[in-house]
Amino acid sequence: MDHLLKWAFAAWESLPTVEQEIDTWDLLDQLVFTEEWPIQEDRLLRLAQLAQSNDFTESQRIRYQELLSLVERNRPVIERIMRS
């Protein structure tokens, strides 16, 4: 679970930078990013399932709540990227 949380944080934290830079990427890299983003959404769903099952330690639960706040802040960013 720590691994899932780590990767989820990295993906969602990177979104503001991705949004600023994605227009400078070549088309293939842009396509790969948008086609692979559902992996991040799947990871988020998996973490939600683990949270509902009470499979987190207290520190993981706190980290998960921090992740949810990060997702809420950056959800508009990924939506703009995906529309572009």
PyMOL Python script that loads the backbone (N, CA, C, O; Angstrom):
from pymol import cmd

cmd.read_pdbstr("""\
ATOM      1  N   MET A   1       0.811  -1.191   0.000  1.00  0.00           N
ATOM      2  CA  MET A   1       0.000   0.000   0.000  1.00  0.00           C
ATOM      3  C   MET A   1       0.857   1.257   0.000  1.00  0.00           C
ATOM      4  O   MET A   1       0.507   2.256  -0.630  1.00  0.00           O
ATOM      5  N   ASP A   2       1.959   1.205   0.696  1.00  0.00           N
ATOM      6  CA  ASP A   2       2.859   2.361   0.685  1.00  0.00           C
ATOM      7  C   ASP A   2       3.322   2.658  -0.740  1.00  0.00           C
ATOM      8  O   ASP A   2       3.441   3.814  -1.147  1.00  0.00           O
ATOM      9  N   HIS A   3       3.577   1.592  -1.478  1.00  0.00           N
ATOM     10  CA  HIS A   3       4.011   1.737  -2.874  1.00  0.00           C
ATOM     11  C   HIS A   3       2.908   2.401  -3.707  1.00  0.00           C
ATOM     12  O   HIS A   3       3.186   3.316  -4.482  1.00  0.00           O
ATOM     13  N   LEU A   4       1.672   1.953  -3.553  1.00  0.00           N
ATOM     14  CA  LEU A   4       0.550   2.555  -4.286  1.00  0.00           C
ATOM     15  C   LEU A   4       0.396   4.029  -3.935  1.00  0.00           C
ATOM     16  O   LEU A   4       0.193   4.863  -4.818  1.00  0.00           O
ATOM     17  N   LEU A   5       0.491   4.348  -2.663  1.00  0.00           N
ATOM     18  CA  LEU A   5       0.385   5.742  -2.229  1.00  0.00           C
ATOM     19  C   LEU A   5       1.518   6.587  -2.802  1.00  0.00           C
ATOM     20  O   LEU A   5       1.296   7.711  -3.254  1.00  0.00           O
ATOM     21  N   LYS A   6       2.721   6.047  -2.781  1.00  0.00           N
ATOM     22  CA  LYS A   6       3.882   6.780  -3.304  1.00  0.00           C
ATOM     23  C   LYS A   6       3.684   7.117  -4.780  1.00  0.00           C
ATOM     24  O   LYS A   6       3.879   8.262  -5.190  1.00  0.00           O
ATOM     25  N   TRP A   7       3.298   6.122  -5.577  1.00  0.00           N
ATOM     26  CA  TRP A   7       3.125   6.347  -7.015  1.00  0.00           C
ATOM     27  C   TRP A   7       1.951   7.274  -7.301  1.00  0.00           C
ATOM     28  O   TRP A   7       2.018   8.088  -8.222  1.00  0.00           O
ATOM     29  N   ALA A   8       0.893   7.163  -6.538  1.00  0.00           N
ATOM     30  CA  ALA A   8      -0.255   8.047  -6.731  1.00  0.00           C
ATOM     31  C   ALA A   8       0.131   9.489  -6.429  1.00  0.00           C
ATOM     32  O   ALA A   8      -0.211  10.398  -7.187  1.00  0.00           O
ATOM     33  N   PHE A   9       0.839   9.700  -5.330  1.00  0.00           N
ATOM     34  CA  PHE A   9       1.284  11.051  -4.999  1.00  0.00           C
ATOM     35  C   PHE A   9       2.150  11.624  -6.104  1.00  0.00           C
ATOM     36  O   PHE A   9       1.963  12.770  -6.514  1.00  0.00           O
ATOM     37  N   ALA A  10       3.093  10.838  -6.585  1.00  0.00           N
ATOM     38  CA  ALA A  10       3.999  11.325  -7.628  1.00  0.00           C
ATOM     39  C   ALA A  10       3.222  11.756  -8.875  1.00  0.00           C
ATOM     40  O   ALA A  10       3.506  12.803  -9.457  1.00  0.00           O
ATOM     41  N   ALA A  11       2.260  10.960  -9.273  1.00  0.00           N
ATOM     42  CA  ALA A  11       1.484  11.282 -10.471  1.00  0.00           C
ATOM     43  C   ALA A  11       0.659  12.547 -10.293  1.00  0.00           C
ATOM     44  O   ALA A  11       0.686  13.436 -11.144  1.00  0.00           O
ATOM     45  N   TRP A  12      -0.066  12.628  -9.200  1.00  0.00           N
ATOM     46  CA  TRP A  12      -0.953  13.776  -8.989  1.00  0.00           C
ATOM     47  C   TRP A  12      -0.181  15.045  -8.681  1.00  0.00           C
ATOM     48  O   TRP A  12      -0.623  16.133  -9.048  1.00  0.00           O
ATOM     49  N   GLU A  13       0.964  14.935  -8.015  1.00  0.00           N
ATOM     50  CA  GLU A  13       1.783  16.111  -7.740  1.00  0.00           C
ATOM     51  C   GLU A  13       2.405  16.683  -9.004  1.00  0.00           C
ATOM     52  O   GLU A  13       2.654  17.885  -9.091  1.00  0.00           O
ATOM     53  N   SER A  14       2.651  15.834  -9.971  1.00  0.00           N
ATOM     54  CA  SER A  14       3.330  16.281 -11.194  1.00  0.00           C
ATOM     55  C   SER A  14       2.413  17.031 -12.161  1.00  0.00           C
ATOM     56  O   SER A  14       2.898  17.650 -13.108  1.00  0.00           O
ATOM     57  N   LEU A  15       1.119  16.987 -11.944  1.00  0.00           N
ATOM     58  CA  LEU A  15       0.185  17.540 -12.929  1.00  0.00           C
ATOM     59  C   LEU A  15       0.372  19.029 -13.243  1.00  0.00           C
ATOM     60  O   LEU A  15       0.319  19.390 -14.419  1.00  0.00           O
ATOM     61  N   PRO A  16       0.584  19.902 -12.273  1.00  0.00           N
ATOM     62  CA  PRO A  16       0.797  21.307 -12.645  1.00  0.00           C
ATOM     63  C   PRO A  16       2.000  21.492 -13.579  1.00  0.00           C
ATOM     64  O   PRO A  16       1.948  22.286 -14.518  1.00  0.00           O
ATOM     65  N   THR A  17       3.071  20.760 -13.316  1.00  0.00           N
ATOM     66  CA  THR A  17       4.246  20.841 -14.188  1.00  0.00           C
ATOM     67  C   THR A  17       3.938  20.269 -15.564  1.00  0.00           C
ATOM     68  O   THR A  17       4.320  20.846 -16.582  1.00  0.00           O
ATOM     69  N   VAL A  18       3.254  19.146 -15.592  1.00  0.00           N
ATOM     70  CA  VAL A  18       2.869  18.547 -16.875  1.00  0.00           C
ATOM     71  C   VAL A  18       2.035  19.534 -17.681  1.00  0.00           C
ATOM     72  O   VAL A  18       2.261  19.714 -18.877  1.00  0.00           O
ATOM     73  N   GLU A  19       1.085  20.163 -17.032  1.00  0.00           N
ATOM     74  CA  GLU A  19       0.227  21.116 -17.747  1.00  0.00           C
ATOM     75  C   GLU A  19       1.052  22.250 -18.359  1.00  0.00           C
ATOM     76  O   GLU A  19       0.776  22.680 -19.479  1.00  0.00           O
ATOM     77  N   GLN A  20       2.049  22.731 -17.639  1.00  0.00           N
ATOM     78  CA  GLN A  20       2.886  23.809 -18.145  1.00  0.00           C
ATOM     79  C   GLN A  20       3.772  23.365 -19.302  1.00  0.00           C
ATOM     80  O   GLN A  20       4.068  24.161 -20.193  1.00  0.00           O
ATOM     81  N   GLU A  21       4.193  22.116 -19.299  1.00  0.00           N
ATOM     82  CA  GLU A  21       5.197  21.656 -20.254  1.00  0.00           C
ATOM     83  C   GLU A  21       4.667  20.806 -21.396  1.00  0.00           C
ATOM     84  O   GLU A  21       5.366  20.625 -22.393  1.00  0.00           O
ATOM     85  N   ILE A  22       3.463  20.284 -21.286  1.00  0.00           N
ATOM     86  CA  ILE A  22       3.012  19.272 -22.235  1.00  0.00           C
ATOM     87  C   ILE A  22       2.977  19.773 -23.681  1.00  0.00           C
ATOM     88  O   ILE A  22       3.170  18.988 -24.609  1.00  0.00           O
ATOM     89  N   ASP A  23       2.735  21.061 -23.879  1.00  0.00           N
ATOM     90  CA  ASP A  23       2.722  21.590 -25.242  1.00  0.00           C
ATOM     91  C   ASP A  23       4.099  21.602 -25.882  1.00  0.00           C
ATOM     92  O   ASP A  23       4.213  21.733 -27.101  1.00  0.00           O
ATOM     93  N   THR A  24       5.150  21.467 -25.075  1.00  0.00           N
ATOM     94  CA  THR A  24       6.508  21.416 -25.618  1.00  0.00           C
ATOM     95  C   THR A  24       6.943  19.977 -25.917  1.00  0.00           C
ATOM     96  O   THR A  24       7.973  19.759 -26.555  1.00  0.00           O
ATOM     97  N   TRP A  25       6.173  19.015 -25.466  1.00  0.00           N
ATOM     98  CA  TRP A  25       6.483  17.605 -25.712  1.00  0.00           C
ATOM     99  C   TRP A  25       6.144  17.265 -27.155  1.00  0.00           C
ATOM    100  O   TRP A  25       5.319  17.923 -27.789  1.00  0.00           O
ATOM    101  N   ASP A  26       6.800  16.223 -27.662  1.00  0.00           N
ATOM    102  CA  ASP A  26       6.392  15.779 -28.992  1.00  0.00           C
ATOM    103  C   ASP A  26       5.039  15.077 -28.881  1.00  0.00           C
ATOM    104  O   ASP A  26       4.626  14.663 -27.798  1.00  0.00           O
ATOM    105  N   LEU A  27       4.372  14.954 -29.998  1.00  0.00           N
ATOM    106  CA  LEU A  27       3.010  14.439 -30.032  1.00  0.00           C
ATOM    107  C   LEU A  27       2.900  13.029 -29.448  1.00  0.00           C
ATOM    108  O   LEU A  27       1.927  12.713 -28.763  1.00  0.00           O
ATOM    109  N   LEU A  28       3.883  12.196 -29.714  1.00  0.00           N
ATOM    110  CA  LEU A  28       3.844  10.830 -29.190  1.00  0.00           C
ATOM    111  C   LEU A  28       3.883  10.824 -27.659  1.00  0.00           C
ATOM    112  O   LEU A  28       3.140  10.075 -27.024  1.00  0.00           O
ATOM    113  N   ASP A  29       4.738  11.648 -27.068  1.00  0.00           N
ATOM    114  CA  ASP A  29       4.810  11.715 -25.612  1.00  0.00           C
ATOM    115  C   ASP A  29       3.498  12.232 -25.014  1.00  0.00           C
ATOM    116  O   ASP A  29       3.055  11.748 -23.972  1.00  0.00           O
ATOM    117  N   GLN A  30       2.887  13.201 -25.666  1.00  0.00           N
ATOM    118  CA  GLN A  30       1.588  13.700 -25.215  1.00  0.00           C
ATOM    119  C   GLN A  30       0.543  12.586 -25.259  1.00  0.00           C
ATOM    120  O   GLN A  30      -0.237  12.410 -24.323  1.00  0.00           O
ATOM    121  N   LEU A  31       0.544  11.844 -26.355  1.00  0.00           N
ATOM    122  CA  LEU A  31      -0.410  10.755 -26.520  1.00  0.00           C
ATOM    123  C   LEU A  31      -0.192   9.667 -25.476  1.00  0.00           C
ATOM    124  O   LEU A  31      -1.153   9.163 -24.896  1.00  0.00           O
ATOM    125  N   VAL A  32       1.042   9.309 -25.238  1.00  0.00           N
ATOM    126  CA  VAL A  32       1.355   8.289 -24.229  1.00  0.00           C
ATOM    127  C   VAL A  32       0.855   8.743 -22.857  1.00  0.00           C
ATOM    128  O   VAL A  32       0.252   7.960 -22.124  1.00  0.00           O
ATOM    129  N   PHE A  33       1.106  10.004 -22.513  1.00  0.00           N
ATOM    130  CA  PHE A  33       0.644  10.499 -21.215  1.00  0.00           C
ATOM    131  C   PHE A  33      -0.868  10.361 -21.094  1.00  0.00           C
ATOM    132  O   PHE A  33      -1.359   9.820 -20.104  1.00  0.00           O
ATOM    133  N   THR A  34      -1.606  10.839 -22.078  1.00  0.00           N
ATOM    134  CA  THR A  34      -3.066  10.815 -21.979  1.00  0.00           C
ATOM    135  C   THR A  34      -3.615   9.391 -22.056  1.00  0.00           C
ATOM    136  O   THR A  34      -4.626   9.089 -21.421  1.00  0.00           O
ATOM    137  N   GLU A  35      -2.978   8.528 -22.808  1.00  0.00           N
ATOM    138  CA  GLU A  35      -3.448   7.144 -22.902  1.00  0.00           C
ATOM    139  C   GLU A  35      -3.134   6.345 -21.642  1.00  0.00           C
ATOM    140  O   GLU A  35      -3.850   5.401 -21.307  1.00  0.00           O
ATOM    141  N   GLU A  36      -2.072   6.720 -20.949  1.00  0.00           N
ATOM    142  CA  GLU A  36      -1.691   5.987 -19.747  1.00  0.00           C
ATOM    143  C   GLU A  36      -2.286   6.576 -18.469  1.00  0.00           C
ATOM    144  O   GLU A  36      -2.202   5.956 -17.409  1.00  0.00           O
ATOM    145  N   TRP A  37      -2.886   7.764 -18.554  1.00  0.00           N
ATOM    146  CA  TRP A  37      -3.446   8.359 -17.338  1.00  0.00           C
ATOM    147  C   TRP A  37      -4.485   7.454 -16.656  1.00  0.00           C
ATOM    148  O   TRP A  37      -4.539   7.435 -15.427  1.00  0.00           O
ATOM    149  N   PRO A  38      -5.301   6.713 -17.394  1.00  0.00           N
ATOM    150  CA  PRO A  38      -6.256   5.823 -16.711  1.00  0.00           C
ATOM    151  C   PRO A  38      -5.605   4.865 -15.708  1.00  0.00           C
ATOM    152  O   PRO A  38      -6.269   4.401 -14.781  1.00  0.00           O
ATOM    153  N   ILE A  39      -4.336   4.569 -15.881  1.00  0.00           N
ATOM    154  CA  ILE A  39      -3.620   3.751 -14.891  1.00  0.00           C
ATOM    155  C   ILE A  39      -3.618   4.475 -13.545  1.00  0.00           C
ATOM    156  O   ILE A  39      -3.786   3.848 -12.499  1.00  0.00           O
ATOM    157  N   GLN A  40      -3.431   5.780 -13.573  1.00  0.00           N
ATOM    158  CA  GLN A  40      -3.443   6.565 -12.334  1.00  0.00           C
ATOM    159  C   GLN A  40      -4.832   6.574 -11.705  1.00  0.00           C
ATOM    160  O   GLN A  40      -4.970   6.491 -10.484  1.00  0.00           O
ATOM    161  N   GLU A  41      -5.843   6.673 -12.533  1.00  0.00           N
ATOM    162  CA  GLU A  41      -7.218   6.640 -12.019  1.00  0.00           C
ATOM    163  C   GLU A  41      -7.529   5.273 -11.416  1.00  0.00           C
ATOM    164  O   GLU A  41      -8.191   5.184 -10.382  1.00  0.00           O
ATOM    165  N   ASP A  42      -7.053   4.212 -12.059  1.00  0.00           N
ATOM    166  CA  ASP A  42      -7.242   2.865 -11.513  1.00  0.00           C
ATOM    167  C   ASP A  42      -6.534   2.717 -10.172  1.00  0.00           C
ATOM    168  O   ASP A  42      -7.062   2.092  -9.253  1.00  0.00           O
ATOM    169  N   ARG A  43      -5.349   3.284 -10.061  1.00  0.00           N
ATOM    170  CA  ARG A  43      -4.608   3.231  -8.801  1.00  0.00           C
ATOM    171  C   ARG A  43      -5.401   3.946  -7.707  1.00  0.00           C
ATOM    172  O   ARG A  43      -5.471   3.471  -6.573  1.00  0.00           O
ATOM    173  N   LEU A  44      -5.988   5.069  -8.046  1.00  0.00           N
ATOM    174  CA  LEU A  44      -6.789   5.821  -7.078  1.00  0.00           C
ATOM    175  C   LEU A  44      -8.000   5.004  -6.626  1.00  0.00           C
ATOM    176  O   LEU A  44      -8.344   5.002  -5.444  1.00  0.00           O
ATOM    177  N   LEU A  45      -8.644   4.312  -7.565  1.00  0.00           N
ATOM    178  CA  LEU A  45      -9.782   3.455  -7.210  1.00  0.00           C
ATOM    179  C   LEU A  45      -9.348   2.301  -6.303  1.00  0.00           C
ATOM    180  O   LEU A  45     -10.054   1.943  -5.360  1.00  0.00           O
ATOM    181  N   ARG A  46      -8.207   1.738  -6.592  1.00  0.00           N
ATOM    182  CA  ARG A  46      -7.690   0.638  -5.762  1.00  0.00           C
ATOM    183  C   ARG A  46      -7.435   1.123  -4.334  1.00  0.00           C
ATOM    184  O   ARG A  46      -7.752   0.434  -3.364  1.00  0.00           O
ATOM    185  N   LEU A  47      -6.864   2.305  -4.225  1.00  0.00           N
ATOM    186  CA  LEU A  47      -6.629   2.867  -2.897  1.00  0.00           C
ATOM    187  C   LEU A  47      -7.944   3.137  -2.170  1.00  0.00           C
ATOM    188  O   LEU A  47      -8.036   2.934  -0.960  1.00  0.00           O
ATOM    189  N   ALA A  48      -8.945   3.586  -2.889  1.00  0.00           N
ATOM    190  CA  ALA A  48     -10.263   3.818  -2.268  1.00  0.00           C
ATOM    191  C   ALA A  48     -10.835   2.506  -1.737  1.00  0.00           C
ATOM    192  O   ALA A  48     -11.417   2.471  -0.654  1.00  0.00           O
ATOM    193  N   GLN A  49     -10.668   1.439  -2.496  1.00  0.00           N
ATOM    194  CA  GLN A  49     -11.149   0.130  -2.045  1.00  0.00           C
ATOM    195  C   GLN A  49     -10.415  -0.315  -0.790  1.00  0.00           C
ATOM    196  O   GLN A  49     -11.022  -0.844   0.141  1.00  0.00           O
ATOM    197  N   LEU A  50      -9.112  -0.097  -0.772  1.00  0.00           N
ATOM    198  CA  LEU A  50      -8.324  -0.468   0.408  1.00  0.00           C
ATOM    199  C   LEU A  50      -8.742   0.362   1.621  1.00  0.00           C
ATOM    200  O   LEU A  50      -8.802  -0.149   2.739  1.00  0.00           O
ATOM    201  N   ALA A  51      -9.026   1.624   1.399  1.00  0.00           N
ATOM    202  CA  ALA A  51      -9.461   2.493   2.503  1.00  0.00           C
ATOM    203  C   ALA A  51     -10.804   2.030   3.054  1.00  0.00           C
ATOM    204  O   ALA A  51     -11.011   2.026   4.267  1.00  0.00           O
ATOM    205  N   GLN A  52     -11.708   1.643   2.174  1.00  0.00           N
ATOM    206  CA  GLN A  52     -13.023   1.168   2.618  1.00  0.00           C
ATOM    207  C   GLN A  52     -12.918  -0.145   3.376  1.00  0.00           C
ATOM    208  O   GLN A  52     -13.742  -0.434   4.244  1.00  0.00           O
ATOM    209  N   SER A  53     -11.923  -0.926   3.054  1.00  0.00           N
ATOM    210  CA  SER A  53     -11.727  -2.214   3.726  1.00  0.00           C
ATOM    211  C   SER A  53     -10.953  -2.085   5.032  1.00  0.00           C
ATOM    212  O   SER A  53     -10.684  -3.076   5.710  1.00  0.00           O
ATOM    213  N   ASN A  54     -10.601  -0.855   5.372  1.00  0.00           N
ATOM    214  CA  ASN A  54      -9.804  -0.595   6.582  1.00  0.00           C
ATOM    215  C   ASN A  54      -8.482  -1.352   6.562  1.00  0.00           C
ATOM    216  O   ASN A  54      -8.029  -1.855   7.590  1.00  0.00           O
ATOM    217  N   ASP A  55      -7.868  -1.429   5.383  1.00  0.00           N
ATOM    218  CA  ASP A  55      -6.594  -2.124   5.252  1.00  0.00           C
ATOM    219  C   ASP A  55      -5.392  -1.209   5.450  1.00  0.00           C
ATOM    220  O   ASP A  55      -4.253  -1.646   5.286  1.00  0.00           O
ATOM    221  N   PHE A  56      -5.627   0.051   5.799  1.00  0.00           N
ATOM    222  CA  PHE A  56      -4.539   0.995   5.993  1.00  0.00           C
ATOM    223  C   PHE A  56      -4.109   1.042   7.452  1.00  0.00           C
ATOM    224  O   PHE A  56      -4.907   0.864   8.371  1.00  0.00           O
ATOM    225  N   THR A  57      -2.825   1.288   7.625  1.00  0.00           N
ATOM    226  CA  THR A  57      -2.360   1.654   8.958  1.00  0.00           C
ATOM    227  C   THR A  57      -2.799   3.096   9.193  1.00  0.00           C
ATOM    228  O   THR A  57      -3.298   3.751   8.278  1.00  0.00           O
ATOM    229  N   GLU A  58      -2.617   3.587  10.400  1.00  0.00           N
ATOM    230  CA  GLU A  58      -3.002   4.974  10.691  1.00  0.00           C
ATOM    231  C   GLU A  58      -2.211   5.957   9.831  1.00  0.00           C
ATOM    232  O   GLU A  58      -2.782   6.913   9.307  1.00  0.00           O
ATOM    233  N   SER A  59      -0.920   5.736   9.682  1.00  0.00           N
ATOM    234  CA  SER A  59      -0.115   6.648   8.863  1.00  0.00           C
ATOM    235  C   SER A  59      -0.520   6.572   7.387  1.00  0.00           C
ATOM    236  O   SER A  59      -0.512   7.588   6.693  1.00  0.00           O
ATOM    237  N   GLN A  60      -0.869   5.393   6.911  1.00  0.00           N
ATOM    238  CA  GLN A  60      -1.347   5.260   5.527  1.00  0.00           C
ATOM    239  C   GLN A  60      -2.688   5.957   5.351  1.00  0.00           C
ATOM    240  O   GLN A  60      -2.941   6.569   4.314  1.00  0.00           O
ATOM    241  N   ARG A  61      -3.529   5.867   6.338  1.00  0.00           N
ATOM    242  CA  ARG A  61      -4.839   6.527   6.278  1.00  0.00           C
ATOM    243  C   ARG A  61      -4.668   8.047   6.196  1.00  0.00           C
ATOM    244  O   ARG A  61      -5.372   8.716   5.440  1.00  0.00           O
ATOM    245  N   ILE A  62      -3.736   8.580   6.973  1.00  0.00           N
ATOM    246  CA  ILE A  62      -3.447  10.015   6.927  1.00  0.00           C
ATOM    247  C   ILE A  62      -2.898  10.398   5.554  1.00  0.00           C
ATOM    248  O   ILE A  62      -3.307  11.397   4.962  1.00  0.00           O
ATOM    249  N   ARG A  63      -1.981   9.599   5.069  1.00  0.00           N
ATOM    250  CA  ARG A  63      -1.388   9.851   3.739  1.00  0.00           C
ATOM    251  C   ARG A  63      -2.462   9.777   2.660  1.00  0.00           C
ATOM    252  O   ARG A  63      -2.448  10.576   1.724  1.00  0.00           O
ATOM    253  N   TYR A  64      -3.378   8.845   2.774  1.00  0.00           N
ATOM    254  CA  TYR A  64      -4.461   8.709   1.806  1.00  0.00           C
ATOM    255  C   TYR A  64      -5.354   9.953   1.833  1.00  0.00           C
ATOM    256  O   TYR A  64      -5.763  10.435   0.777  1.00  0.00           O
ATOM    257  N   GLN A  65      -5.655  10.468   2.998  1.00  0.00           N
ATOM    258  CA  GLN A  65      -6.456  11.693   3.097  1.00  0.00           C
ATOM    259  C   GLN A  65      -5.722  12.867   2.454  1.00  0.00           C
ATOM    260  O   GLN A  65      -6.342  13.704   1.797  1.00  0.00           O
ATOM    261  N   GLU A  66      -4.419  12.930   2.639  1.00  0.00           N
ATOM    262  CA  GLU A  66      -3.620  13.970   1.979  1.00  0.00           C
ATOM    263  C   GLU A  66      -3.684  13.806   0.465  1.00  0.00           C
ATOM    264  O   GLU A  66      -3.770  14.789  -0.271  1.00  0.00           O
ATOM    265  N   LEU A  67      -3.642  12.559   0.008  1.00  0.00           N
ATOM    266  CA  LEU A  67      -3.752  12.291  -1.423  1.00  0.00           C
ATOM    267  C   LEU A  67      -5.099  12.756  -1.962  1.00  0.00           C
ATOM    268  O   LEU A  67      -5.161  13.355  -3.036  1.00  0.00           O
ATOM    269  N   LEU A  68      -6.158  12.493  -1.242  1.00  0.00           N
ATOM    270  CA  LEU A  68      -7.480  12.921  -1.699  1.00  0.00           C
ATOM    271  C   LEU A  68      -7.561  14.443  -1.836  1.00  0.00           C
ATOM    272  O   LEU A  68      -8.198  14.951  -2.759  1.00  0.00           O
ATOM    273  N   SER A  69      -6.923  15.163  -0.927  1.00  0.00           N
ATOM    274  CA  SER A  69      -6.879  16.631  -1.032  1.00  0.00           C
ATOM    275  C   SER A  69      -6.093  17.061  -2.259  1.00  0.00           C
ATOM    276  O   SER A  69      -6.483  17.994  -2.961  1.00  0.00           O
ATOM    277  N   LEU A  70      -4.990  16.380  -2.514  1.00  0.00           N
ATOM    278  CA  LEU A  70      -4.180  16.664  -3.698  1.00  0.00           C
ATOM    279  C   LEU A  70      -4.962  16.398  -4.977  1.00  0.00           C
ATOM    280  O   LEU A  70      -4.916  17.189  -5.920  1.00  0.00           O
ATOM    281  N   VAL A  71      -5.672  15.291  -5.001  1.00  0.00           N
ATOM    282  CA  VAL A  71      -6.497  14.947  -6.164  1.00  0.00           C
ATOM    283  C   VAL A  71      -7.562  16.016  -6.393  1.00  0.00           C
ATOM    284  O   VAL A  71      -7.796  16.439  -7.525  1.00  0.00           O
ATOM    285  N   GLU A  72      -8.195  16.442  -5.326  1.00  0.00           N
ATOM    286  CA  GLU A  72      -9.233  17.472  -5.447  1.00  0.00           C
ATOM    287  C   GLU A  72      -8.662  18.762  -6.037  1.00  0.00           C
ATOM    288  O   GLU A  72      -9.289  19.393  -6.888  1.00  0.00           O
ATOM    289  N   ARG A  73      -7.475  19.148  -5.581  1.00  0.00           N
ATOM    290  CA  ARG A  73      -6.840  20.361  -6.101  1.00  0.00           C
ATOM    291  C   ARG A  73      -6.437  20.219  -7.560  1.00  0.00           C
ATOM    292  O   ARG A  73      -6.552  21.169  -8.333  1.00  0.00           O
ATOM    293  N   ASN A  74      -5.966  19.040  -7.938  1.00  0.00           N
ATOM    294  CA  ASN A  74      -5.413  18.852  -9.277  1.00  0.00           C
ATOM    295  C   ASN A  74      -6.370  18.200 -10.274  1.00  0.00           C
ATOM    296  O   ASN A  74      -6.020  18.041 -11.443  1.00  0.00           O
ATOM    297  N   ARG A  75      -7.552  17.827  -9.840  1.00  0.00           N
ATOM    298  CA  ARG A  75      -8.534  17.254 -10.772  1.00  0.00           C
ATOM    299  C   ARG A  75      -8.801  18.205 -11.948  1.00  0.00           C
ATOM    300  O   ARG A  75      -8.839  17.744 -13.088  1.00  0.00           O
ATOM    301  N   PRO A  76      -8.989  19.525 -11.715  1.00  0.00           N
ATOM    302  CA  PRO A  76      -9.206  20.419 -12.860  1.00  0.00           C
ATOM    303  C   PRO A  76      -8.024  20.444 -13.838  1.00  0.00           C
ATOM    304  O   PRO A  76      -8.206  20.638 -15.040  1.00  0.00           O
ATOM    305  N   VAL A  77      -6.827  20.249 -13.311  1.00  0.00           N
ATOM    306  CA  VAL A  77      -5.641  20.242 -14.163  1.00  0.00           C
ATOM    307  C   VAL A  77      -5.682  19.065 -15.125  1.00  0.00           C
ATOM    308  O   VAL A  77      -5.481  19.246 -16.326  1.00  0.00           O
ATOM    309  N   ILE A  78      -5.939  17.862 -14.621  1.00  0.00           N
ATOM    310  CA  ILE A  78      -5.970  16.700 -15.512  1.00  0.00           C
ATOM    311  C   ILE A  78      -7.142  16.802 -16.485  1.00  0.00           C
ATOM    312  O   ILE A  78      -7.038  16.344 -17.623  1.00  0.00           O
ATOM    313  N   GLU A  79      -8.233  17.383 -16.062  1.00  0.00           N
ATOM    314  CA  GLU A  79      -9.354  17.546 -16.976  1.00  0.00           C
ATOM    315  C   GLU A  79      -8.983  18.487 -18.127  1.00  0.00           C
ATOM    316  O   GLU A  79      -9.354  18.235 -19.273  1.00  0.00           O
ATOM    317  N   ARG A  80      -8.254  19.569 -17.829  1.00  0.00           N
ATOM    318  CA  ARG A  80      -7.801  20.471 -18.897  1.00  0.00           C
ATOM    319  C   ARG A  80      -6.825  19.758 -19.826  1.00  0.00           C
ATOM    320  O   ARG A  80      -6.909  19.898 -21.046  1.00  0.00           O
ATOM    321  N   ILE A  81      -5.912  19.005 -19.257  1.00  0.00           N
ATOM    322  CA  ILE A  81      -4.923  18.283 -20.079  1.00  0.00           C
ATOM    323  C   ILE A  81      -5.632  17.310 -21.002  1.00  0.00           C
ATOM    324  O   ILE A  81      -5.308  17.230 -22.187  1.00  0.00           O
ATOM    325  N   MET A  82      -6.589  16.577 -20.478  1.00  0.00           N
ATOM    326  CA  MET A  82      -7.270  15.555 -21.283  1.00  0.00           C
ATOM    327  C   MET A  82      -8.140  16.177 -22.372  1.00  0.00           C
ATOM    328  O   MET A  82      -8.358  15.554 -23.411  1.00  0.00           O
ATOM    329  N   ARG A  83      -8.639  17.388 -22.156  1.00  0.00           N
ATOM    330  CA  ARG A  83      -9.432  18.062 -23.173  1.00  0.00           C
ATOM    331  C   ARG A  83      -8.583  18.649 -24.285  1.00  0.00           C
ATOM    332  O   ARG A  83      -9.072  18.864 -25.394  1.00  0.00           O
ATOM    333  N   SER A  84      -7.313  18.912 -23.997  1.00  0.00           N
ATOM    334  CA  SER A  84      -6.431  19.560 -24.976  1.00  0.00           C
ATOM    335  C   SER A  84      -6.077  18.659 -26.124  1.00  0.00           C
ATOM    336  O   SER A  84      -5.343  19.066 -27.024  1.00  0.00           O
TER     337      SER A  84
END
""", "prot")
cmd.dss("prot")
cmd.show_as("cartoon", "prot")
cmd.util.cbc("prot")
cmd.orient("prot")
